[in-house]
Amino acid sequence: MKARPLDIAAVGTLATAFVAGLVVPPDAVQGDLQRIMYVHVPSAWLAYLSFTVTLVASVAYLRWRSLRWDRIAGAAAEVGVVFTGLALATGMIWGKPVWGVWWTWDARLVLTAVMFFVYLGYLALRRSFDDPELRAHRSAVLGVVAVLQIPIVHFSVTWWRGLHQPPTVLRPDNPQIDAPLLFALLMSVAAFTVVFAALVKRRSEITAKEDEALRFQEAGATAGSDITAPTIGGGSS
């Protein structure tokens, strides 16, 4: 498969972010364990971005009825589920040495898990329809409603007390993180964003080919139904 500029950019930025995450000084408190932040935090942010793209594309489909928007919505949701799963997994790995447990019923953790399963349901809904138009309409409605979870998940650390730390970068005052660590974190977010764009583009193209193959299959079946097999010995005895 021929490499594309967006794919090359994704690999390049990801490699740069990886190096940045390794060369910056370790955290003063957590040491090298803190480096998992360069995967965990971007994964969570990109999950938000993915599901926001699903919202925008769903609204665009309901407005213009173009399957192109539906494909983008579905592709973004698939990538968002991957990022959400990665955020949950790395959070558990990070939480074990810090909190002493793999999982705790903290509001942020529980709500993120709920969001993960809701969008798994969204993907299951898309698979339950063969008709692209019906799939697009039903999925668009859920894509609009499901995004309401994002602000609840994000602000859960300030609305409810829990073990999860409050916002470090996105906060009203100055970010509570040293400049080198912040630079490495932002590099990771940029790299994950480019990877997200490359994955969504590829997945949208695959869905378009699947829809086209389905249309050809249905057209062939319709044309074939008009052809009848010849009868042998059709005369009367």
Phi, psi and omega in degrees: 000132184288134178288143180248158181305320181293323178294318178297318178297322179297314180295318181295312181292326179293319178295319178297316179295323179298315179295318180299320180294336181271328187270340179291154181297152176290162179294145183294333183259309186268349180068218183291340178302329182296341184296341177295342176302328183288353171249317185296308184293312177300325178299316180294316180296319181288335172297315176302312182298316181301312183286334173291321175297321176300319177299308184298315180293325178294316177297319179297321178295314180298333180277315188248351177058036177259127181295342177301318179292323178296320179296320178296318179300314180294319180296316180296321179295319178300312180295322179297322177296320178297314180295321179295316177299321178294321178296318179295316182295312180291329176296320178293319178296320179289322184289330183303306180286336183273313183263342181090359180221154177286328185214139173221154185277052175285146184302316181297316182294313183296315182292325176294319177297320178298316178300320178302313182286329176297316181283336168297320175296323176300315179293323177296322178299319179297326181282349186272359181236132174275330180284116182302323181293316179294318176302315183295317183293310182296319181293323181297321180297313179293325179297329178284317184288319187295334185292346178298343179290332188300308180296329179294316178296315185294316184270004181298330181288342177258335180278328181231144177285141179194183180282333183295136182292152178291173180304139180255320182259307180275084181217158185301322180268197183291147177302132181270066181204140181296152186302314180298319179293322178295320179298314179297322179295315180294325175297320179294319178297317179298317181296315179296327180292318178294319176299317177303312181298318180295318181293318180295318179298313180296315183293323177297320179295320178296318179296321178298318179292323177296317178296320179295318178296323178294321179295318178297321180295316179293322179294321178293322179293322179293318179293322181291335181290342180274355182257127180247147180287141178292149179266147180258131180066049185289347182287161180274144179271000000 
